[in-house]
Amino acid sequence: MRLLIFFVLLLPNLLQAEGRLFSCNKIFEQRKEELLLELERIDEQQQSIEALKEATNHLLKKREKKLSEQESEVNNKLEEAKKREESAKAMLEENKQILKDIKKIKMDKVATTYQKMKPKSSANVLSELEPKEAIKILVNIPSKTLAKIFSKMSPKKASELTALLTKMPKESESN
């Protein structure tokens, strides 16, 4: 009998506990569904992030390639500009040398003309020129002919030109 009383007293408690267990299971099932939905949402976000990451990497690689091509193009143009500059410098030096040669030929021709003239005529013309211009011509005339020309000039003009000739640099005298 005691057992029966024990069951009678315990049965409502057991039924109530079972109801609570059922209620807890129901809550856990609902929470499980919520968690599964949350996991699915997180998975979708992770896939979206991966897709965005891949797209960003692809775009970055594309930009790096374009930048590399542009850098290469700039380097090529810079190299081309350097070559043009070097070519222009070489041409300028060549043109300077040609101009110098032309001036020397011209002065040699003028000096030859004065050598062929009579010393008195040469002296008269050279006396009338600016001293710097006369010196450019006299430098190219041999000493023997120069002496004859100076002898026909006024002593003052001859000494002025002689002083200028002695101040000329050595390389000009050899030309």
C-alpha positions in Angstrom: 0.0 0.0 0.0 2.7 2.3 0.7 3.8 1.8 -2.7 0.5 2.8 -4.1 0.4 5.9 -2.0 3.9 6.7 -3.1 2.8 6.3 -6.8 -0.3 8.3 -6.3 1.6 11.1 -4.7 4.4 10.9 -7.2 2.4 10.4 -10.3 1.2 14.0 -10.6 4.8 15.2 -10.0 6.1 12.8 -12.6 3.4 14.0 -15.1 4.3 17.5 -14.3 8.0 16.8 -14.8 7.3 15.0 -18.0 5.3 18.1 -19.2 8.3 20.3 -18.3 10.6 17.9 -20.1 8.4 18.0 -23.2 8.3 21.8 -23.0 12.1 21.9 -22.7 12.5 19.6 -25.7 10.2 21.8 -27.6 12.3 24.9 -26.7 15.5 23.1 -27.6 14.0 22.0 -31.0 13.0 25.6 -31.7 16.4 26.9 -30.6 18.0 24.2 -32.8 16.0 25.4 -35.8 17.0 29.0 -35.1 20.7 28.0 -34.8 20.5 26.1 -38.0 19.0 29.1 -39.8 21.8 31.3 -38.2 24.4 28.8 -39.4 22.9 28.9 -42.9 23.0 32.7 -42.9 26.6 32.7 -41.6 27.5 30.2 -44.3 25.9 32.4 -47.0 27.8 35.4 -45.7 31.0 33.5 -45.7 30.5 32.5 -49.3 29.7 36.1 -50.2 32.9 37.2 -48.5 34.9 34.5 -50.4 33.4 35.6 -53.7 34.1 39.3 -52.9 37.7 38.3 -51.9 38.2 36.5 -55.2 36.8 39.4 -57.2 39.0 41.8 -55.3 42.1 39.7 -55.9 41.2 39.4 -59.6 40.7 43.1 -59.9 44.0 43.8 -58.0 45.9 41.4 -60.3 44.4 43.1 -63.3 45.4 46.6 -62.0 48.9 45.4 -61.1 49.2 44.0 -64.6 48.0 47.3 -66.1 50.3 49.3 -63.9 53.2 47.0 -64.8 52.5 47.6 -68.5 52.2 51.3 -68.0 55.5 51.3 -66.1 57.2 49.4 -68.8 55.8 51.8 -71.4 57.1 54.8 -69.4 60.5 53.2 -69.0 60.6 52.5 -72.8 59.7 56.1 -73.5 62.3 57.3 -71.0 64.9 55.2 -72.6 63.9 56.5 -76.0 64.1 60.1 -74.8 67.6 59.4 -73.4 68.7 58.0 -76.7 67.3 61.1 -78.5 69.0 63.3 -76.1 72.4 61.5 -76.6 71.8 61.7 -80.3 71.1 65.4 -80.2 74.2 66.0 -78.0 76.3 64.0 -80.5 74.8 66.0 -83.4 75.4 69.3 -81.6 79.1 68.4 -81.0 79.4 67.3 -84.6 77.8 70.5 -85.8 80.1 72.6 -83.5 83.1 70.8 -85.0 81.8 71.4 -88.5 81.3 75.1 -87.8 84.7 75.3 -86.3 86.2 73.6 -89.4 84.2 76.0 -91.7 85.4 79.0 -89.8 89.0 77.8 -90.0 88.7 77.1 -93.8 87.1 80.6 -94.2 89.9 82.2 -92.2 92.6 80.3 -94.0 91.1 81.4 -97.3 91.0 85.0 -96.2 94.6 84.7 -94.9 95.6 83.2 -98.2 94.0 86.1 -100.0 95.9 88.6 -97.8 99.2 86.6 -98.4 98.7 86.9 -102.2 98.1 90.7 -102.0 101.0 93.1 -102.0 102.2 93.8 -98.5 101.3 97.5 -98.7 97.7 96.8 -99.8 97.3 94.1 -97.1 98.7 96.5 -94.5 96.3 99.3 -95.5 93.2 97.0 -95.4 94.2 95.3 -92.1 94.9 98.7 -90.5 91.3 99.7 -91.2 89.8 96.6 -89.6 88.9 96.3 -85.9 92.0 94.9 -84.2 90.3 91.7 -83.1 89.2 91.0 -86.7 92.7 91.8 -88.0 94.2 89.4 -85.5 91.9 86.5 -86.6 93.4 87.0 -90.1 97.0 87.6 -89.1 97.1 84.4 -86.9 96.8 82.4 -90.1 99.5 84.2 -92.1 103.1 82.8 -92.0 105.7 84.8 -90.1 107.7 85.8 -93.2 104.6 87.4 -94.9 103.4 88.9 -91.6 106.7 90.7 -91.2 106.4 92.2 -94.7 102.8 93.4 -93.9 103.8 94.9 -90.5 106.7 96.7 -92.2 104.1 98.5 -94.4 101.8 99.5 -91.5 102.2 102.5 -89.2 104.4 101.7 -86.2 101.5 102.4 -83.8 99.1 100.0 -85.5 101.8 97.3 -86.0 102.7 97.4 -82.3 99.0 97.3 -81.3 98.4 94.2 -83.4 101.7 92.6 -82.3 100.7 93.1 -78.6 97.3 91.4 -79.3 99.1 88.5 -81.2 101.3 87.8 -78.2 98.3 87.6 -75.9 96.5 85.0 -78.1 96.4 81.5 -76.8 99.0 79.1 -78.3 96.4 76.8 -80.0 95.0 79.8 -82.0 98.4 80.6 -83.2 99.0 77.1 -84.5 95.7 77.3 -86.5 
